[in-house]
């Protein structure tokens, strides 16, 4: 099991330069978990592909959104507010990023991410998508 953040899920379903790393990460560990926050973040990311970048139309965005959600399991329970705020206080991360970190700490697993702030703040918890894909 690994915790994945929104950018990793997006990388797995949107064609681009890092998609091979996302496929390799999926091959290494198929048990992807994320906080429910990922649903809103993923929808927001894909809405930017439709509205701002205009690189996806609405129907394509719906398809990749559903494909992305199908890759991830969500815990039944919401993350502990105290744990999330402790991560924020220690690192200066946003509460959004802290939800992913707190879940990884709670489950005692790695958080695979593309977020440099998370990687710097929690090098013992977080690993870059490229490094995880390479088996590091």
N, C-alpha and C positions, 0 to 999 in steps of 0.2 A: 504494500500500500504506500502511495505517496499522496501528498497534498499538492494540487496544481492550482496556479492562479489563472486569472482570466486571460492573460496574454498567451499562456501556454495552450489553453483550450482553443483560442482564436487561431494560433499558429497551426494547430492540428487540422483545422477545417478550411482555412483560407489559403489559397495558393500563394506561395511566396518563397523567399530565400531560406527561411528557417523551417519550412515544413519537413525536410528530411530529419532534422533533429527531433521534431515532435513525433514523427513516425518511429524513430529509434527509441525515444523515451517510452512510447506506448508498447513497443516490443519488449523493452526491459521490464516494465511493470504495467500491467493492464488495469490494476486496481487504483483508479484515480478518484480522489475524494476532494470536495471543496465545500466551503460554507455556502448556504443558500444565497448569500450576497452575490455569488457568481452569476446568478440568473439575471439580475438587474444590470450588472456590469457588462455582461456579454451582450445583452440587448442594446445597451448604450454604445458599445464598441461597433456593433454591426449597423446601428442607425447612422453612425458617422460615415461608414462605407457607402450608405445609400444617399444621405443628405449632403455631406461635405465633399467627400472624395468622388462620389458618383461612380464608384468602381463596381458596385453591386446594384441590381434593381431590387425592388421590394421582395419579389418571389425568391430570388437567389439568397437574399439575407435571411428570409424565413427558413429556407432549407438548411443553410449552414448553421443557423442558430439552433435548430432542432438537432442537427448532427452533433454539434458541440455539447449540448445538454445530454445527449445519449452516451457520451464518453465518461460522464462523471456521476458518482454517487453523492448524495447529500445526507449528512447526519440528520437524524430525526429531531435532535435537540438543537436549540440556538446556542451559540458560543457563550461562555461565561463572561458577563460584562466586566467583572473585576479582572479576569485574566487579560481581556482585550485592552483595558485601560492600563494595566501594568506594562504590557508590551509598548503601548503608546508612550507612557511616561519614561520608560527606559531608553527608547530609541528615537522618539520624535516622529515615528511613522504615523500616517493617518489611521483612523479607526478601521477604514476599509482594508488597508494592507495588514493591519494588526489582526484582523479576523483570521486571515490565512495563516499568519505566523502562530497565533494562539492555538489554532486547530492542530497545526503540526506539532507544537510542543505538547499539547494534551494527548495526542495519539503517539507521541514519541517516534515520529517518522519525519522524513525529509520533505521540505517544501520546494518544489521545482518551480522556478520563476525566471522571468526576464527582467525583473525590476532590480536595478542596481542599488537603490536605496535599501531594499530588503536584504540583498546579498551583503552589503556593507554592514548593516546593523545586526544581522543574525547569521554570520558565516558558519556557525555550528548547527544551524537548523536549515538554512536555505542553500540551495545549489542551483547554478544556472542550468537552463535547459540544455545548452551545448555540452556542459560538463557531465550532466546526468546521462545524456544520450551516448556520450563517449565512455561511460562506465566509471566515471570518477566519483 
